[in-house]
Amino acid sequence: MDTLGQLLIDNRFNFKEVTPCGICSEIEDLIKFKLPEDYRYYLENFEPFDDFIGNEFLRLLDPDALMDYNLNYGIFESMPDVIGIGNNGSSEFIAIEFLEGNKYRIVLSPLIDLDKEYNIAIGSSFTDFIQRLANGERWFK
């Protein structure tokens, strides 16, 4: 968590710390799988984020809004091994896609046609995703 923690408290990005909330267990009970540790760390220790990192706009959802967002857009129904965690302020959402063998990746996917076929990998982990944005990578090359 050191790398992620350092990135999140870096004053360049305006991530604001909060008192740990412990909501991840409730979310995991509902989705029936474990959230990745680095995303869990972010979710339990920081306020929702709504700003630019590098060249890209990023809106990370409030823990209380996470389940409603996924249910209202039909994400769980269409892609049961994906959980939307935010969006880019446009028509794409940012999600954690769970892969075989307890692996996962961060993806960008259109809200219009919910199909994993359209998922674009934007990080091999939540930490990698934030690091890529901090280094100036763009969603689309």
C-alpha positions in Angstrom: 0.0 0.0 0.0 3.0 2.3 0.3 3.1 3.3 -3.4 -0.7 3.8 -3.5 -0.7 5.7 -0.2 2.0 8.0 -1.4 0.2 8.7 -4.6 -3.1 9.4 -2.9 -1.7 11.8 -0.3 0.4 13.6 -3.0 -0.9 17.2 -2.9 -1.0 17.3 -6.7 -4.2 15.2 -6.8 -6.4 16.6 -4.0 -7.3 13.2 -2.5 -8.7 13.9 0.9 -8.3 11.4 3.8 -11.2 10.3 6.0 -11.6 8.2 9.1 -11.7 4.6 7.9 -15.3 3.6 7.3 -15.2 -0.2 7.1 -17.8 -0.4 4.3 -15.9 -2.8 2.1 -17.1 -5.9 3.9 -20.7 -4.8 3.3 -20.0 -4.3 -0.4 -18.2 -7.7 -0.7 -21.2 -9.4 0.9 -23.4 -8.0 -1.8 -21.2 -8.7 -4.8 -19.9 -12.1 -3.5 -16.2 -11.5 -4.2 -13.4 -9.8 -2.5 -12.3 -6.3 -3.5 -8.6 -5.9 -4.4 -6.6 -4.7 -1.4 -5.3 -1.5 -3.0 -8.8 -0.4 -4.0 -10.1 -1.4 -0.6 -7.5 0.8 1.0 -8.5 3.8 -1.2 -12.3 3.2 -0.6 -11.9 3.0 3.2 -9.5 5.8 3.7 -10.3 8.6 1.1 -13.2 10.7 0.1 -14.7 10.2 -3.4 -12.5 11.8 -6.0 -13.7 14.1 -8.8 -10.9 15.8 -10.6 -8.1 15.4 -13.2 -5.1 13.2 -12.7 -2.6 14.0 -15.4 -4.5 14.5 -18.7 -7.6 12.6 -17.7 -10.7 13.4 -15.7 -11.6 10.8 -13.0 -14.7 10.5 -10.9 -14.4 7.7 -8.2 -17.7 6.9 -6.6 -18.6 7.3 -2.9 -18.8 3.9 -1.2 -22.5 4.5 -0.4 -23.3 5.2 -4.1 -21.3 2.3 -5.5 -24.0 -0.4 -5.3 -26.7 1.9 -6.6 -24.5 2.9 -9.6 -23.9 -0.7 -10.6 -27.5 -1.7 -10.1 -29.0 1.3 -11.9 -26.8 0.9 -15.0 -27.3 -2.9 -15.0 -23.6 -3.6 -14.7 -23.9 -6.5 -12.4 -26.6 -8.0 -14.6 -24.7 -7.7 -17.8 -21.2 -8.3 -16.5 -21.3 -10.2 -13.1 -17.5 -10.2 -12.7 -17.2 -6.5 -13.1 -17.9 -3.7 -10.6 -18.1 -0.1 -11.7 -16.1 2.2 -9.4 -16.4 5.5 -11.3 -16.4 7.2 -14.6 -14.5 9.6 -16.8 -17.2 12.3 -16.9 -18.4 11.0 -20.3 -20.1 7.9 -21.5 -17.6 5.4 -20.2 -17.3 3.9 -16.7 -14.2 2.8 -14.9 -14.4 -0.7 -13.4 -12.6 -3.6 -11.7 -12.9 -6.7 -13.9 -12.2 -9.9 -12.0 -10.2 -12.5 -13.9 -9.5 -16.1 -13.2 -7.0 -17.0 -10.4 -7.8 -14.1 -8.1 -6.4 -11.6 -10.6 -8.1 -8.4 -11.8 -7.6 -5.4 -14.0 -8.9 -1.9 -14.2 -11.0 -1.2 -17.3 -12.7 1.6 -19.1 -16.0 0.5 -20.7 -18.9 2.2 -22.5 -22.2 2.5 -20.5 -24.2 2.2 -23.7 -23.3 -1.4 -24.6 -22.4 -3.4 -21.5 -20.3 -6.1 -22.9 -16.8 -7.2 -21.7 -15.8 -7.3 -25.4 -15.5 -3.5 -25.2 -13.5 -3.3 -22.0 -10.2 -1.5 -22.5 -7.5 -2.3 -19.9 -6.2 0.9 -18.2 -4.3 -0.7 -15.3 -3.2 -4.0 -14.0 -4.2 -3.0 -10.5 -5.8 0.1 -8.9 -2.3 1.3 -7.9 -1.1 0.8 -11.4 -4.1 2.7 -12.8 -3.5 5.7 -10.6 0.3 5.6 -11.3 -0.4 5.5 -15.1 -2.6 8.6 -14.8 -0.1 10.4 -12.6 2.6 9.7 -15.3 0.4 11.4 -17.9 -1.0 8.3 -19.7 -4.1 8.9 -21.7 -7.2 6.6 -21.8 -6.9 6.2 -25.5 -3.6 6.3 -27.4 
